[in-house]
């Protein structure tokens, strides 16, 4: 989240403006008017864009008022939301293909409805931001890969979406009861919890609506914008507060009697064949003097992040084995908090080309039940540039990683608006049946 990065003072500096302009222009030109690609809809896009942005054949610069990156992103968002590319129809259903020891690569991206030339045009832009690695999976096959996808590093807040997946089979078995209150679970914390806070349920925790504004053991949330403790009734007010998510981890272990990482290994990592999973690389952390409920941090590779996204795309089924109940995958990716109820209001990212609301520890695209490429879309999102995005309408999974650290004295990070640009470009590479023309 951009907000995470600001609070941690880890905002990445953009590359020089001209470098970003040139890379983005090349990227957009490649996506919109790539030679050999059926140009019908992209030409319409280009003609409507032309009065606002002049693309020079000589120097490939973009001239427009305001921020160039945000401007281009808003235009892409407008067309994606309106179905203005080739999205009148969803991706054609195809037999499910699952990775074995490694991911299979599509011989031609066009075979699964994507333009290889448009996807290749994404690379110049990725080279100007802090992307470590990225994979695009369409129809169960790799259609685009960038960087070292085997690098294992910090998953940041994507961990929360993984925990939501782990909850599934235990909710179905009755071991986890979502209506259990913190009082019934005998919850406590440093300095105690208020009687009103103990009314919160497990379901409130995993939807970030507990109304408990106790300090969390780790930062990177919106707790500095929290209302006074005891001021909100549980279930009525959403706030992205790490106390909720960490407490959800504690609740999982209390009710199942299992360690989160053991459950992760046996319930998901081994059945889906994670290539780079190492139990020893996962451990809890945080400041126990602030809160006894620690953060359950995880470390995955990009290619394993893609496996989790693909498991969700296939509604919890992995090659015939139902690892997560189908109805649970639908539930956790359903919209609980629309974007206009996200708190604090500064996190409502309309002006950044992003309309993500919130579900059950997954960010959910607030699509208003409209048809288009983002219909039913959802994403795990983590600080510094960790994303697992699923677009069921395109049978698509995108896994994106930035390894935290420093480069030339600045902190590495891909911001939300930079990732949204990457996401929109990938969506624009969808050509459906027109790919074969």
HUURFEN-V230219 format. One record per backbone hydrogen bond with DSSP energy under -0.5 kcal/mol. NH is the residue of the N-H (numbers start at 1). CO is the residue of the C=O. If there is no record, write none. Layout:
BEGIN
nh->NH co->CO
nh->NH co->CO
END
This chain:
BEGIN
nh->5 co->1
nh->6 co->2
nh->7 co->3
nh->8 co->4
nh->9 co->6
nh->10 co->5
nh->20 co->16
nh->21 co->17
nh->22 co->18
nh->23 co->19
nh->24 co->20
nh->25 co->21
nh->26 co->22
nh->27 co->23
nh->28 co->24
nh->29 co->25
nh->30 co->26
nh->31 co->27
nh->32 co->28
nh->33 co->29
nh->34 co->30
nh->37 co->34
nh->43 co->39
nh->44 co->40
nh->45 co->41
nh->46 co->42
nh->47 co->43
nh->48 co->44
nh->49 co->45
nh->50 co->46
nh->51 co->47
nh->52 co->49
nh->53 co->49
nh->54 co->63
nh->55 co->53
nh->56 co->54
nh->56 co->61
nh->60 co->56
nh->63 co->54
nh->64 co->62
nh->71 co->67
nh->72 co->68
nh->73 co->69
nh->74 co->70
nh->75 co->71
nh->76 co->72
nh->77 co->73
nh->78 co->74
nh->79 co->75
nh->80 co->76
nh->81 co->77
nh->82 co->78
nh->83 co->80
nh->84 co->79
nh->91 co->393
nh->100 co->102
nh->106 co->142
nh->111 co->108
nh->112 co->109
nh->113 co->110
nh->114 co->109
nh->115 co->429
nh->116 co->114
nh->119 co->115
nh->120 co->116
nh->121 co->117
nh->122 co->119
nh->123 co->120
nh->125 co->122
nh->126 co->122
nh->127 co->123
nh->128 co->125
nh->129 co->125
nh->129 co->126
nh->131 co->126
nh->132 co->401
nh->133 co->401
nh->134 co->146
nh->135 co->399
nh->136 co->144
nh->137 co->397
nh->138 co->136
nh->138 co->141
nh->139 co->395
nh->141 co->138
nh->142 co->104
nh->143 co->136
nh->144 co->136
nh->146 co->134
nh->148 co->132
nh->149 co->147
nh->151 co->148
nh->153 co->300
nh->155 co->298
nh->158 co->155
nh->159 co->156
nh->160 co->157
nh->161 co->157
nh->162 co->158
nh->163 co->159
nh->164 co->160
nh->165 co->161
nh->166 co->162
nh->167 co->163
nh->168 co->164
nh->168 co->165
nh->170 co->166
nh->170 co->167
nh->171 co->167
nh->172 co->168
nh->173 co->169
nh->174 co->170
nh->174 co->171
nh->175 co->170
nh->176 co->170
nh->177 co->175
nh->178 co->176
nh->180 co->177
nh->182 co->200
nh->183 co->198
nh->185 co->181
nh->186 co->183
nh->187 co->182
nh->192 co->189
nh->198 co->194
nh->199 co->196
nh->200 co->197
nh->202 co->180
nh->203 co->178
nh->205 co->201
nh->206 co->202
nh->207 co->203
nh->207 co->204
nh->208 co->205
nh->209 co->204
nh->213 co->211
nh->217 co->293
nh->222 co->240
nh->225 co->222
nh->226 co->223
nh->230 co->211
nh->231 co->228
nh->235 co->209
nh->236 co->233
nh->239 co->208
nh->240 co->343
nh->241 co->239
nh->244 co->241
nh->245 co->241
nh->246 co->242
nh->247 co->243
nh->248 co->244
nh->249 co->245
nh->250 co->246
nh->251 co->247
nh->252 co->248
nh->253 co->249
nh->254 co->250
nh->255 co->251
nh->256 co->252
nh->257 co->253
nh->263 co->259
nh->264 co->260
nh->265 co->261
nh->266 co->262
nh->267 co->263
nh->268 co->263
nh->268 co->264
nh->269 co->264
nh->270 co->265
nh->272 co->268
nh->273 co->270
nh->274 co->269
nh->281 co->278
nh->282 co->279
nh->285 co->295
nh->287 co->217
nh->288 co->286
nh->290 co->287
nh->291 co->287
nh->294 co->292
nh->295 co->285
nh->297 co->283
nh->297 co->295
nh->300 co->153
nh->302 co->151
nh->303 co->149
nh->305 co->301
nh->306 co->302
nh->307 co->303
nh->308 co->304
nh->309 co->305
nh->310 co->306
nh->311 co->307
nh->312 co->308
nh->313 co->309
nh->314 co->310
nh->315 co->312
nh->316 co->311
nh->317 co->314
nh->318 co->321
nh->319 co->317
nh->321 co->318
nh->322 co->320
nh->323 co->316
nh->323 co->321
nh->324 co->316
nh->328 co->325
nh->329 co->325
nh->330 co->326
nh->331 co->327
nh->332 co->328
nh->333 co->329
nh->334 co->331
nh->336 co->334
nh->336 co->358
nh->337 co->358
nh->338 co->336
nh->341 co->338
nh->342 co->339
nh->347 co->344
nh->348 co->345
nh->349 co->347
nh->350 co->348
nh->352 co->349
nh->353 co->350
nh->354 co->349
nh->357 co->355
nh->357 co->364
nh->358 co->337
nh->359 co->362
nh->360 co->332
nh->361 co->359
nh->363 co->379
nh->364 co->357
nh->365 co->377
nh->366 co->355
nh->367 co->365
nh->370 co->367
nh->375 co->372
nh->377 co->374
nh->378 co->390
nh->379 co->363
nh->380 co->388
nh->382 co->386
nh->385 co->382
nh->386 co->382
nh->387 co->385
nh->387 co->400
nh->388 co->380
nh->389 co->398
nh->390 co->378
nh->391 co->396
nh->392 co->390
nh->393 co->375
nh->394 co->391
nh->395 co->392
nh->396 co->391
nh->397 co->137
nh->398 co->389
nh->399 co->135
nh->400 co->387
nh->401 co->133
nh->404 co->402
nh->407 co->410
nh->410 co->407
nh->412 co->405
nh->414 co->384
nh->415 co->413
nh->419 co->415
nh->420 co->416
nh->421 co->417
nh->422 co->418
nh->423 co->419
nh->424 co->420
nh->425 co->421
nh->426 co->422
nh->427 co->423
nh->428 co->424
nh->429 co->425
nh->429 co->426
nh->430 co->427
nh->431 co->113
nh->432 co->113
nh->434 co->431
nh->435 co->432
nh->436 co->433
nh->437 co->434
END
